Amino acid sequence: MSLMDRSQRRTGEAHMDEYNLQRIQQYLRSKEVQERIQRNIQRSRIEATVTIGRAAQLFGFSESKLRELESLGLLNPLRKENKGQRQYTLNELDKLAIIRELLDAKYTAAEIPPDIEELWSNVHERDVSSPLSGFALPSSPAPSSEPPEILPINVRIEEARSLLFWRFFASHSLRLALLLISEYLPNNLPLGLILSLAHPTPALTLSSIQQLPQLGTSLLGWLSKSRSSHTLLTFSPFFQYSSDYTLLPLVPLHEETPLEPASDNTFLILERLDRRSHALSLPSLVVSLLRRLLAPLYTQAALLVHSFGPTMNDLLLPATDLTNSANYHDLLLTGLADLLIELGGSTERDTPRWRFCLLLLPDTSLHPLPLQQQVLIARAQSQRSPYIQGQSFFSPQKLQTSLSIRAFQSGRIIYKPEVVANDRTFVYREIEGEIRSNIAVPIGSETGHPLAVLYVASDEPQAFSLEDQRLLRLFARLIENVLRTSQAHLQMGSELRSLMRTPSVVDSFFGEFLSENEFLHDLEALLARLASAHDPCQAPEDASEPIPEVISFIGLDLDEQESLASQYGDQIMRNLTRTLGHRIQELLAPLITKSFNCQLYYMHANRFYLILRDFSLEDAREKAERLRVSLDGSIAIKQTDLADNILILPHITVHLAVTSYTQAKLRAFLTEYASLTEISTMLSQTLDVVLKLGTDEGGNTVVAWNPRLGSYFPWQPQQEQIEQ
């Protein structure tokens, strides 16, 4: 065919009879036709190599027929450097599925327009009654058919974002399913789930693990003994030693005997029975729930092949700051919200059974509040939600508290199978309309205070069965994983400049106090100056600062620590320790004339040390006793940053230890010990031992060196000394 003939043919096709276009459109609107084309598209995306021979084999064409279709402008295969074998992209295979259907329906190739794929897209409607049919993340670009190594960096980043949701959902839904099944097996046995993406239905009858390759392209989830999970794509599944494993269909089981026929090609893989203590039995409730959870993996087979295929090596770590990104949509949370509505199914009127869902998190822009006072704010939602992300909020009310707040405060699912007017305030009725049932599921409350609440509303009464509630609980686990993982990623990158400035300060809560490292450093610096002052070969580093004649130490620790921690919790104890440090600093000002002669150090837990330069044993004991008396009583601490959020802790007491060393004694240590580090460690440990003696005495005491008895004993001054 000449170039002129080809041009004339294309011109004729461009002005195709309108009647012919309408006939094709009408034919493509048929539900059966659409289902056949969709099946062929899915099969081609999964199984096809993109050579001309394989493309012809997939659709029952000869290679010469494909070349003819190309000459008519219906196909546009790739050819490297204008030479070599034709390569058909996924889009070309999609067109072939449509062309095959039309040719089988007795349309001629000349009647098919070159833009047939656009015509198909315009007439094809999503079948909402089929779970997740055509489900895709909003604004996610189609995966590129080009090898990743030749794609621009920005395109690869966007492609990783477009595949993020399905990589997450596939791996985590398989992990959840495996963990649930493993609870019906003892001893953390390894376990696998394999889904045939190439042949989802009809169910194959596989009687042994050796027949596993018949599944073709498959997605595998594997749970190891350590409870680590693995997700992988395999084009021909097999094991190195097949005899080690048993293959079972995912159906209700009684001691590994199927109780009903399989409906698809989802299989369990276990160690063979003689290596286990007992056979697996799976209730029908578990199987039904897992099939519902895993259903999207079959409908999104093509995306999963692309997401886990051999060329998918890029990794995206999500870290959305939901507390500060009111208008930023988290891909995973938004995807889970939309997917949950899809999994809710459809009504007889072909409308979604669940209208919308909403993810509510505590509003952290406010100061930390008690659980009963916390406000929830919308942070993610499904497409039809009437709320505004980042702006709509729910707050506790004295008379009518919202369903979500009640679930958040109680840590339990709150379900209204029949919503009546009195159940909701006027504001909620105005926003949501006349919903018929709703449910609120707390997220993360299995291990403490909830992280968030999942709220779902329906136009149908009694829209949330027990199985629905189980599904919502599984989705709550997925959401919890997203929230905790994102928080961990954010935490990893928070205030990195601070570690450049102060690498030794990890917890800045006590950053205003000198640390144990600084205590040992300052002590060794004092010892070094003392050593150099008596070494004729060394000059003192700072001759202007006199070397103290005596160095004394005071150790201070809180009494009844375990009892207080059990009663008030860790955070209150941290606040108490910091408040105690502030009180010590305030009390030292009138006690110490020259502040440079005294340094306060926070060591650990509730313990503080003081270094006193040129304070005799007697002076140090007297300062310690005044500290003990002044700290005996109630202490007011702030529970949060709110000005009026004060907690009074009564009957707080401390015990103190006093050690003291003359210059002569320290010089003896310099001779006795091999290094300054050994001396500083010994001095610190001695103070720890003396503090322990104070604990043994029942606390609220000062234990100090008694020169007359040559040991450490509780020190009781005369009453007139205290008054002075």
Summary of the structure (lengths in Angstrom):
residues: 724
radius of gyration: 36.9
end to end distance: 118.8
largest distance: 122.4
contacts: 2147
relative contact order: 0.06
helix: 46%
strand: 17%
